[in-house]
Amino acid sequence: MPLPLLIPSANDIHPVAGVEIGIAQAGVRKAGRDDLTVFRLAPGCTVAGIFTTNRFRAAPVQVCEAHLAARTDIRALVVNTGNANAGTGEPGLQASQTTCIETAKLLGLEADQVLPFSTGVILEPLPVDRIVAALPRAIENCQANNWLAASYSIMTTDTQPKISSRKITLEGHSITITGITKGAGMIRPNMATMLSYLATDAGLPTALLRKLALESANQSFNRITVDGDMSTNDSYVLIATGQSGLIIDTETHPAYAGLRQAIFEISLELAQNMVRDGEGATKFITVKVEQAGNREEALKVAYAVAHSPLVKTAFFASDPNLGRILAAIGYAGIADLDVGRVELWLSGVHVASQGQLHPEYQEADGQRVMKASDIEVRIALGRGDVTEIVYTTDFSHDYVTINADYRS
């Protein structure tokens, strides 16, 4: 059973003025499912993108980076599922460019005003002819209230859509922020196997929008892991339409802090939902490392615990074999770690103290905590005052089944 996600009702999903979305069936990999999504952006929108750091960056990632470097007036996004167009060489680049060219023709744009995105199977040619054939249907379907439909159409192994939307008031303006994300496996820090699109009707210049995208990604999408594998196609796009009339031109603008906080919160909600919908996940695990000497060592410890197959399988079995967590802390790479100062808690249960089992710890308490669907692993290193948090899942039998059958 997948962990439950909070999916807003249709009345709680707010269209963002300046963004229209169209959906179509292109049959990229499977017939009879929506797998092509087009975002049509109004003139005056600004767009920022953050992408995977994998050296085998997919063709659409490379094209997106080039187009964002060349233009500040991006007007359309095209997303296909079912095929990642990664590991496809020059033909893959040409396929992504063809997608942009044909979309631009239909919308009266230049090709480099279009950003292409793909997700799905790696090392297979993109059936671009099917995408091109379906583009007119997707564009004809463009409407402002298609966010929920889009949250379904961008899914691959996801079991549930991931969408968040809210309205806030800033300096007398009603501001809308709505976002969708896909991702359930091959999730690892420095993005995930994810596509994420957030839009607001506030206006921001491109440079400030990119800074906001980087900061929000570092506190959300770059703090999640399911299996430790980094994808070739990770993409996070932040769009500011300016249609509300509120233009935030600097970080010192009185409305910037409120907008920044709201985007951080939505990004974190979407990122956590990816973990909750992780392939085969039965537990949502928060790994909090505190009293670290610096950010780097805090994250080393957090990810050592979050990535450990032994830790993750213990959580799946609800088996309080918690020495596995201490072992992961010990091999995280802090050469001068004083294990006698390390403290470990499991959802408030004090498990280890001064490098050994806490004298009041009872295994029954550990078993009780590990049966919960939401668990916090809290680690104090006794080295400083830095705290970092990472979100992860357990490993279940279903994770192996899903990934063994992924191409079937």
Secondary structure, DSSP 8 states (H G I E B T S, - for coil): ---------GGG----TTEEEEEE---SSSTTS--EEEEEE-TT-EEEEEE---TT--HHHHHHHHHHHH-S---EEEEEEEE---S-HHHHHHHHHHHHHHHHHHHT--GGGEEEEEEEESSS---HHHHHHHHHHHHHT-BTT-HHHHHHHT-SS-SS-EEEEEEEEETTEEEEEEEEEE--SS--SSS-S-EEEEEESSB--HHHHHHHHHHHHHTTGGGB-SSS---S--EEEEEE--TTS-B--STTSTTHHHHHHHHHHHHHHHHHHHHHT-TT---EEEEEEEEESSHHHHHHHHHHHHH-HHHHHHHHHT---THHHHHHHHTSS-TT--GGG-EEEETTEEEEETTEE-TT--HHHHHHHHTSSEEEEEEE-SS-SEEEEEEEE---HHHHHHHHTTT-
